């Protein structure tokens, strides 16, 4: 099983990257799968506009991202929340990729996660991702919000420290 995972954030110290890496490793251990963790910093492109697309075509990094999804068996995404929505880095990459095909996720079985330092655990952006999953070709198998990241994740060990949230994550991953 090819597991593709990424944080919808370009922060070098992304807590969402820590969470999705943990989830991907749990899934790989369970399925003997192969994990690839993408870094959105490797997909930095000009701000999407129809004018840029008309003049230059689809950006090669958008095609590369789209192809990575196409080659995966499952996709795990952990969404960072900026002002109640997607990060600009993710939105731009997604906008470029959606010009290849609106079904960016290509009907891949997927899990969406989100976390934040606060008590809501990036629930607003997670709800947006859940509500738009079908429209963008995501075969959504489950979701999980992890509130108060610093209280519920051991960054030194790279794993959830909350037994309840660990159980919830295991149950979500079992849907794949």
C-alpha positions in Angstrom: 0.0 0.0 0.0 1.4 3.4 -1.0 0.4 6.0 1.7 0.7 9.6 0.7 0.6 12.1 3.6 1.0 15.8 3.9 0.2 18.7 6.1 -1.7 21.5 4.4 0.8 24.0 5.8 4.1 25.4 4.7 5.4 25.9 8.3 8.8 24.2 8.8 7.7 23.4 12.4 4.2 22.3 11.4 2.3 20.6 14.1 0.0 19.2 11.4 3.0 17.6 9.7 3.9 16.0 13.0 0.3 14.7 13.4 0.0 13.4 9.8 3.4 11.7 10.0 2.4 9.9 13.1 -0.9 8.8 11.5 0.9 7.6 8.3 3.4 5.6 10.3 0.6 4.0 12.3 -1.2 3.1 9.1 2.1 1.8 7.5 2.7 -0.4 10.6 -0.8 -1.8 10.3 -0.7 -2.5 6.6 3.0 -3.0 5.9 2.6 0.1 3.6 5.1 2.5 2.2 4.9 6.1 3.4 5.7 9.2 1.5 5.4 12.5 3.4 5.1 15.6 1.1 6.3 19.0 2.2 4.3 21.9 0.7 7.5 23.9 0.6 8.5 21.7 -2.3 5.4 23.0 -4.2 5.9 26.7 -3.9 4.6 28.4 -7.0 3.3 31.8 -8.1 -0.2 32.7 -7.0 -2.7 31.0 -9.2 -4.5 33.2 -11.8 -6.2 32.4 -15.0 -3.9 34.8 -16.7 -0.8 32.9 -15.6 -2.4 29.6 -16.6 -3.3 31.0 -20.1 0.2 32.4 -20.6 2.3 29.6 -19.2 0.0 26.5 -18.8 -0.3 24.4 -15.7 2.7 24.8 -13.4 4.9 21.7 -13.4 4.8 21.5 -9.6 1.0 21.4 -9.7 1.3 18.5 -12.1 3.8 16.8 -9.9 1.5 17.1 -6.8 -1.4 15.8 -8.8 0.7 12.9 -10.0 1.7 12.0 -6.5 -1.9 11.7 -5.5 -2.6 9.6 -8.5 0.2 7.2 -7.6 -1.0 6.7 -4.0 -3.4 4.1 -2.7 -4.5 6.3 0.2 -4.1 9.9 1.1 -3.8 11.4 4.6 -4.0 15.2 5.0 -3.7 17.3 8.2 -5.1 20.8 7.8 -3.7 23.8 9.5 -6.1 26.6 10.1 -5.4 30.2 9.2 -8.2 32.6 10.1 -10.7 29.8 10.1 -9.8 28.5 6.6 -7.1 26.8 4.6 -3.6 28.1 4.6 -2.6 30.2 1.6 0.1 27.7 0.6 -2.4 24.8 0.4 -5.1 26.8 -1.3 -2.7 28.0 -4.0 -1.4 24.5 -4.6 -4.9 23.1 -4.7 -6.1 25.9 -7.0 -3.4 25.0 -9.5 -4.0 21.3 -9.2 -7.7 21.7 -9.6 -7.1 23.1 -13.1 -5.8 19.7 -14.1 -8.9 18.0 -12.9 -11.4 19.3 -10.3 -11.3 15.8 -8.7 -7.8 16.6 -7.3 -7.9 13.6 -5.0 -8.8 11.2 -7.8 -11.3 9.2 -5.7 -8.5 8.0 -3.4 -9.6 6.7 0.0 -8.6 9.5 2.4 -8.4 10.5 6.0 -8.5 14.2 7.0 -7.0 15.5 10.2 -6.5 18.9 11.8 -4.8 20.2 14.9 -4.0 23.5 16.5 -2.6 24.8 19.7 -6.1 25.9 20.8 -9.1 24.0 22.2 -11.0 23.8 18.9 -8.3 21.8 17.1 -8.8 23.6 13.7 -12.4 22.4 13.5 -13.5 25.1 11.1 -11.0 24.2 8.4 -11.6 20.5 9.0 -15.3 21.0 8.5 -14.6 22.8 5.2 -12.4 19.9 4.0 -15.1 17.3 5.0 -17.9 19.3 3.3 -15.9 19.7 0.0 -14.3 16.2 0.0 -16.8 14.6 -2.5 -16.7 17.6 -4.9 -12.9 17.3 -5.1 -12.8 13.6 -5.6 -11.9 12.5 -2.1 -13.2 9.2 -1.0 -13.4 10.3 2.6 -13.1 7.4 5.1 -12.8 9.4 8.3 -11.7 12.5 10.1 -10.2 13.6 13.4 -9.6 16.9 15.1 -6.9 17.1 17.8 -7.4 20.0 20.1 -4.6 21.6 22.2 -1.8 20.0 20.3 0.8 20.7 23.0 -1.3 18.9 25.6 -2.2 15.9 23.5 0.9 15.2 21.4 4.4 14.2 22.5 6.7 15.9 19.9 9.8 14.2 21.3 8.2 10.8 20.7 6.3 11.9 17.6 3.0 10.4 18.9 -0.2 11.3 20.5 0.0 11.3 24.3 -3.7 11.2 24.9 -5.0 7.6 25.2 -8.5 8.7 24.1 -7.2 10.5 21.0 -4.9 7.6 20.2 -7.9 5.3 20.3 -9.9 7.7 18.1 -7.1 7.9 15.5 -6.8 4.1 15.5 -10.5 3.8 14.8 -10.4 6.4 12.0 -7.4 4.6 10.4 -9.2 1.3 10.6 -11.7 2.7 8.0 -9.0 2.4 5.3 
